[in-house]
């Protein structure tokens, strides 16, 4: 049994202020000297970057679709080990989950799996007494979801606050905070959501401090901490990456980072390390060489379309990546990595490993996917089933090679991606904790 005080920050709908409140709570409690463990429901890579700034700890995702419900508690406990408090930011509306899958991957499901009280953030800007009906509906919809209190956001005045509090007195749920209408904290967005921390670190630090100040001034932190401490102990053990005997010489696995490649789950590096690799991060925008001794390469998601001129201009690194891939060394590329390995992106030369051309489009491709490995590769044997997530506004032509990476089973059947020599390149984001054999297989190929 593991006991970690914890809160889930949820809302009736997207745009209610979850990120401001959750990140502000993390910053405010961290400022009090507490070790705060930050978590995010769903596949989102960007919010955890702001959470990490607020807490000084890796932001971790809890995705019941990609990892399965049984891993949510163990992954949470792994991330929260040794912490005084855990704050979990929800996704979309409280009861919104994977399309057509009931409660699967919803904030409500994760709160139940974690036995965690929920703090409901309500945008009160256009209502007064109706807020009580809204809160009552959310609190009573699923009796297993424990809503422990409400934080009212975008409150106009003292009079408005009084009306809201009077209405909520009848609901039996305490008001744990009131945030006044204010100019939006500077967290600029673009085509795939917030601009990642790595692209605006100084400004992001200012934004996180501002969120912490708003929450500290408007919320009852002592009452919120008491609510967090009311969470019962969680059964089961923490997830840990399975360790394997280290090879005589630990192979170097280079992992792309920097502003162009910001999408990564913390558990991937932990799994690679446990499988016997030395994980070294490099920046394709600035580094002209791969790390010394690179035996394998991981290029995750991010925004290469934003940095296409700079990535293209770094010709020495493009040649190094191409040479490594053409030598047959293992390369795992997801989404942004797929585009970087292509022949060109928006007309600018990329690494040329794949005979495919990428361009920005006006159409958003977004959603969970069920997939099966079509071809044996450095990541998976043919027939391996995985669940993943697509999230991009680019188009790759052709979308698959002679030996595709995945066969997508839902929502529509199609093949996708490339397996070419030692390269596995695909739009599909996956969470390796769901199939830890991926990291072990990859590292074995690096040592082979």
N, C-alpha and C positions, 0 to 999 in steps of 0.2 A: 504494500500500500504506500502511495506517495501523496504527501499533502503539500500543495503549493497554493497559496491564496491566488485567486484568479477572477477575472471579469471578462465578459464578452461584450463588446460595444457593437450594437446593432441599430437598425433604423427601419421605419416602414418602407422606405424607398431609397434608391440611389439619389445622391445630391442633397441629403438631409444634414450632412456634416459629420459623418462617421470618422473620416480621416483626420479632420481637425481635432475632434474630441479624443480619439484614440491616441493620436500622436501627442496631443497636448497632455493627456494623462500620463503617458510614458515619460515625457520630459519633466512634468511637475513632480512625479514620484521619484524619478532619478535624481532630481535636484535636492530632494530630501535625504539623499544618501542611500536609497534603496537600490538593490540589484533588481532591475526590471527585465523580464523576458518578453520580447515582442513577437507577436504572431499575427498572421493574416489568413483568413479563410479564403480558399480558392487559389487559382493559379497565378495571380497577379505578382509580377516581379518588382514593380516600381514602388508601391507603398512601403514594402519592407525596407527599402533603402532609407526612407525618411524615419522609419521606426528605429533603424540601426543608429542613425544620427542622434536620436532622442535618448537612446539607452546605452550606447557603446557596446552593444551585443548584436550578433547577426540576426537580422529579421528572418523568421522562418514561416513557411507556408503550411497550412493544414488543409489538404484537398482530399475529401472523401471519395471523389470520383477517380482521380488518378492513382491514389494510394490505397483506396479501400477503407471502409469505416473502421476496420479492426486495427489499422495502423495509426489512427488519429491520436488516441491516448498515448501510446508509446512514443510517437514523434514529439508530441507536446512535452511529455515528461523529460525526454532527452534534451530538448531546448531549454526547458525551465529548471534544469538541475542546478541546485545551489542558489536559486534566486529567492528574493523576498516576495515577489509579486509577478504575476503574468497578466498581460493585457492582450486580448485577442480582438483584432478588428474584423468585423464581419464583411460580407460581400452582398451587394445589391440590397433588396429588402430582406427582412428577417427570414421569411419563409420561401424565398426564391432560391431554386436549386437548378440542377441540370435539367434541360428542357425535356419534358415528357417522362422524367424519372422520379416524380413525387418529391420527397424531401431530400433526396440524395444530393450531397455537396452544398446544402443550404447552411446558413449560419445557425438556424434552429437545430438542425441535425448535429452540427459540431458542438453546440452548447450542451446538448443532451449527452453526447459521447464524453464530454469533459466534465459533466455534472457541474457546470459553471453557471452562476447567476448572470443574467443579461441586463445591461443598462441600455434602455431604448432612447436613442437620440431623435427628437421630433422637431421638424421644421415647423415652428408655430407662427410663421410670418403672416399667414392669411386665415387665422382661426382664433377663437377664444374658447367658448364652452364646448365646442365640438371636439376639442382635444381629448376630453374625457372619454367620448365615445370611441375615438380612434384607439386610444391606449387600452381601453377595456377590450376592444375587439382583438388586439394583438395579444393581450395577456391571457385571454380565455380561449383562443383558437386551439392551442395545444397545451393541455394541462401539464405535460411533462417539461415544457419550456418554462423556466422560472424567471420571470421578469422582476428584477429586484428594485427597480426605480427608473426614473425618467430624467433626462437632461433636455431642457427646452432650449432650442437654438433659434436665433434670429428674432428675439423678443424686442418689441419696438420701444417700450417705455415701462415705467413703474406701474402705471395703470394696466397696461397689457399683461404684465407679469401677475398682478393681483387677480385679474380675471382668470388667467390660466391656472393659478394655484387654487383658487376657489373651486374651479371645476374639477381639478384633479383630487381635491380633498375627498370627493365622493367615490373615487376609484380605489382608494386604499393603497395606492402606490406612492411612495415618497418622491418629491422633487429633489433630486440630488445635485442639480446645477441649473443655472440660467445664464445663457450667453446672449448678450445684446447684439442687435444688428450692428455690423461693423464692416468697414472695407475688407474685402476678402484678403486673407493672408496670402502673400505673394508666392503662389505655387502654380506657375504657368503650365498650361497644357498644350498638346498638339495632337497629331492624328491618332496616337495610340494611348492617350491619357497624359498624366503628369510628366513633366520633363524629369528624367532621372537625376538623382543626387550627384552622380559622377560628372554631370555636365554643368552643374551650377553649385558647387559645394559651398562656397562662401554664402551665397544668397540662400541656399537651402538651410544652412545653419541658422541664419537670421529668421527664416520662416518657422523653423522648429521652435526656436526660442519664443517667437511671438505666439505660437499655438500653446506652448506651455504657460505663458503669462496669462492668456485669455482663460484657460482652464483653471489655473490657480486662483484667479480673481473671481471666477463665476461658479465654481463647483465646491462642494463640501468634500474635501479630500479625506477627511477622517471617516465620514459616513461611507464613502466609496471603499475605503480600505476595510472597514468593518464588514461590508457586504462581501468583499473578496475573501475575507477570512471565514465566511460562513460556508464556503464551498467544501463539501466533504472530501475525504481522501479518495484518490483514484486507485482502483485495483490494477494489478499488473506491473510489469517491469518496463523500464525505459528502453526505447530502441537504441541499439548500438550497432555501428557497422561491424560486420564480422571480420575479424582480423585473420590474415593468412600468413604463413611463413614468408618472410621477406626473401626475395631472390638474392643471389650473391652480390649483384650490383642493382640497386633500386633504379628502375628506369625513370627518366625524367618525362613527365607529362606536362606539356606546355598548355596553359589555359588562357584563352584570349580574354582581356579585360579592358580597362580604360573606358572612355566616354562612348565609344561606338559599340561596345559589347558588354552591356550591363546586366543582362538577364542570366541569372544563375541561382540554383538552389544550393544552400550551404551544405546539404548532405552529399552532393555529388563529389566535392573535394574531399570530404571525410571518407567516403567510400573508396575513392581512388587511393588515398593515403593508407587506409586499412588493407587494401589489396596489394600494397607493396610498392606504390609509386611515390616519387618525389614530385609534388605538384608545384609548378612555378608559373606565376602569372606574368604575362607580357602584354604590351599595349600596341596593337597594330597601327595606331595612328602615329606613334613616335619611334618605336623600336625597329631598327633596320635589320636585326637578326633575330632568329629564334633563340630561346635560351640554350646555353651550351649543353650538348649531349641530348637534345630533344629526341625522344624515341616515339612519342605519340602526341597528338594534337587534339584539343577540344575547343571548338569555337561555338559558343552558345548564341543566345538571342541578343537583340539590341536594335540599334538604329543605323545600320550602314548606309541607308538611303540618305540620312542627314549628313553623313561624313564621306560620301562617295568621292568627292574631289581629293580629300586628304588621303583616304585609303588608296586611291588609284595612284596618287603621287608618290607613295612609299613603294617604289618599284623594287628596291632590294628585298624587302620583306615579302612582297608578292612572289618574287622568284624563289625565295627560300621555302615558302609554303607550298608552291607548286612542285618544287623539287622533292620535298619530303613526301607529298602525296603520291607523286609519280613513281617514287621508289618503292611503294607498297607499304609504307609505314601506316599504322592505324590513325585515322582521322575521323572524329565524330563532330558533325556540324549540324546545328539546329537553327532553322529559320534564318536569322542574320548570317550565321555561318554558311548556310546554303548559298546565300546571295554572294558572299565573299569568295566562295569557291567557283562561282560562275564565270563565264567568259567576260561578261560586262554587266554593269548595273547603271541604268539610265544613260547608256551610251559611253560610260567610262570603263576602261579596262580594269578587271579584277584579276583573280589569280589564274583563271583559265584552266582549272582542274576539270571542270564540267563543261561540256559543250552545250551550254544553255545561256540564255540572255534574260536578265531581270529588269523590270521597270516598275515604277510607282503606278498605281491605278486609283480610281475613285471608289473602288468597292472594298468594303471591309469584310475579310474572311475571319469569322470568330465562332468558336464553339468547341465543345468536347468531342473527342473522336475515339472510337474503338478500332484497333488496328491489329494486324497480324504480320509478322515478318515474312516477306515473300522470298527473300534470298538469305543464305548464310552470310553473316557479316562480322565485323569486329565487335559489334554490340550484341547480336542475338543470333541464335540458330533459326533457320527457317521454321515457321510454325509457331514461334513464340508470340504470345498474345500480350498486348500492352494497351493501356488507356492513356490518351494524351490530350493535347489542347492546341488548337491553331489560333493565331492572332496576328494578322498582318494585312497591309494594304498594298502589297506588291504582287506581281504576277511573274512567274517563271515559265519560259517557253523553250523547250518542252518541259512539262511538269514532272516527267519521270524519264529514266533512262532505260536501256535495254534490260537491265537487271534492277527493277525498282526496289526501294527500301521497304515500303509498307503497302499492304492492301488495306484500305480503309473500309470498314464494314458499316459504319453509321456516321452521319445521317444518310450518306449515299455511298454506293460501292464504286471505288476507283482505286487505281494504283498511284503511288506517289513516291517521289524521291529517287535517290541514286545509290547503288552500291557499285563501286568502281575501284578495283585493286583493293587497297586497305581503307578506302574512304566510305563512310556512311553519311549521307547528306539528305536532309529532309526538312520540310516545314514543321513537322510535328514536335512540339515540346513534350518531353516525358519527365517523370520523376523517378530517378533510379532507385530510390528506397523501395519502390513497389516491386522491383525485380533486381535485387542486389547482385545477381550473377552478371549483370551488364558490366559493372565496373571491374569485376574480377576477370571477365573474359577480355575486356579491353587491355588491362594491364598485362595479362598473359601474352597477348599479341605483341605488346610493346617489348616484352622480353624475348620474344621468339625470333 
